[in-house]
Each structure stands twice: as C-alpha cells, then as structure tokens.
C-alpha cells in the first residue's frame, strides 16, 4: 500500500475475506482494514460472506465496505438481499458514496 500510494492519488484495497453469512467484520478484517488505511489506502472493499454488510467512513476521505454481498450468483433468503456500492473518488480519496439495495431473483439482480 505504501508503494502504491507513492505512485497513485488513490489506493483501493480489495479483500476476499470474512465468514460466510456474517455481515459484521471479524477482528482480523478490522486489523487488515486499519493497516491499509494507515498505510495510505482510501478505500477498502471486501467480499466473500455472500451478504451485504456495513459501509463505514473511518475519516472524511476514507471508506470501508466490509462485504459487498452477491450480485450475479444463485441466491435466496438473506443472500438474495444485496446491494450496489457507488463510490466517488477524487485526488484526496473518497468524496462520497451511495448504496442501492438490490434483491437477486434467481440469477437476476433487481433494484428495490
């Protein structure tokens, strides 16, 4: 992350992490996200649990999305309730974001 930050205005870290069906981050995820942010990352994204999790703003220009859920994946029940994260980036990092809730119908994402 340090090396990438020296060469780029914005650094994004993406992890395949977490426990399936758990939207809340575990202690290891929190440690890794903090390490990335301290090293200069502006955005930390995660996936794997197959559920849409919390999106937090640790500081004015940073964002962590713990788990992005499913999108085009067979889903039902809790895994069918997912979302789309849109992030607006600028030279200083995250300028804004929004989430749009989505439900997966079979393999097809449907905006709510």
C-alpha positions in Angstrom: 0.0 0.0 0.0 2.9 2.4 0.8 4.5 1.8 -2.6 1.2 2.2 -4.4 0.4 5.4 -2.6 3.7 6.9 -3.7 2.6 6.4 -7.3 -1.1 7.0 -7.2 -3.5 9.6 -6.0 -5.9 7.0 -4.6 -5.3 3.4 -3.4 -8.0 0.8 -3.2 -7.6 -2.5 -1.4 -9.9 -5.4 -2.1 -10.0 -8.5 0.1 -11.7 -11.8 -0.2 -12.3 -12.2 3.5 -14.9 -12.8 6.2 -17.1 -15.6 7.4 -19.9 -16.8 5.1 -23.3 -15.3 6.0 -21.7 -12.9 8.6 -22.2 -9.2 7.6 -20.1 -7.9 10.6 -16.3 -7.9 10.3 -14.2 -10.1 12.5 -11.1 -8.9 14.4 -8.7 -9.9 11.6 -10.7 -8.0 9.0 -10.6 -4.9 11.2 -6.9 -5.2 11.7 -6.2 -5.5 7.9 -8.5 -2.6 7.1 -6.8 -0.4 9.7 -3.4 -1.4 8.4 -4.4 -0.5 4.8 -5.9 2.9 5.9 -2.8 3.8 8.0 -0.6 2.9 5.0 -2.4 5.3 2.8 -5.4 3.5 1.3 -8.6 5.5 0.7 -11.0 2.6 0.1 -11.1 -0.9 1.5 -13.5 -3.3 -0.1 -14.4 -6.8 1.0 -16.3 -9.8 -0.4 -16.9 -13.5 0.4 -19.6 -13.7 3.1 -22.4 -13.6 0.4 -24.3 -11.0 2.4 -24.3 -7.2 2.1 -22.6 -5.7 5.2 -21.9 -2.3 6.7 -20.2 0.6 4.9 -18.3 2.9 7.3 -16.4 6.2 6.9 -13.4 6.0 9.3 -12.4 9.5 8.2 -13.5 12.3 5.9 -11.8 10.8 2.8 -11.8 7.1 3.5 -14.4 4.3 3.3 -14.6 0.6 4.3 -17.2 -1.7 2.8 -16.9 -4.9 4.8 -18.8 -7.2 2.5 -20.4 -6.4 -0.9 -22.8 -9.4 -0.9 -23.8 -11.2 -4.0 -24.7 -9.8 -7.4 -24.9 -12.4 -10.2 -25.0 -15.6 -8.1 -27.7 -18.0 -7.2 -29.2 -16.6 -4.0 -32.2 -16.9 -1.7 -33.2 -15.7 1.7 -30.6 -13.4 3.3 -28.1 -13.9 0.4 -30.7 -12.6 -2.1 -30.7 -9.2 -0.2 -27.7 -7.4 -1.5 -26.7 -4.0 -2.9 -24.6 -1.9 -5.2 -21.9 0.4 -3.8 -21.1 3.5 -5.9 -18.0 5.5 -4.7 -17.0 8.9 -5.9 -13.2 9.3 -5.8 -11.1 12.4 -6.0 -7.4 13.3 -5.5 -7.9 13.3 -1.8 -9.7 10.0 -1.6 -13.3 9.2 -1.1 -15.5 12.2 -1.9 -18.8 10.4 -1.4 -20.7 7.2 -1.8 -24.2 5.7 -2.0 -25.7 2.3 -1.8 -28.6 1.0 -3.7 -30.4 -2.0 -2.3 -30.9 -5.0 -4.7 -32.7 -8.3 -4.5 -31.5 -11.2 -6.5 -34.3 -13.1 -8.3 -32.7 -16.4 -9.4 -29.5 -15.1 -11.1 -31.0 -11.6 -11.9 -30.3 -8.6 -9.7 -33.4 -6.4 -9.3 -33.2 -2.8 -7.9 -35.5 -2.2 -4.9 
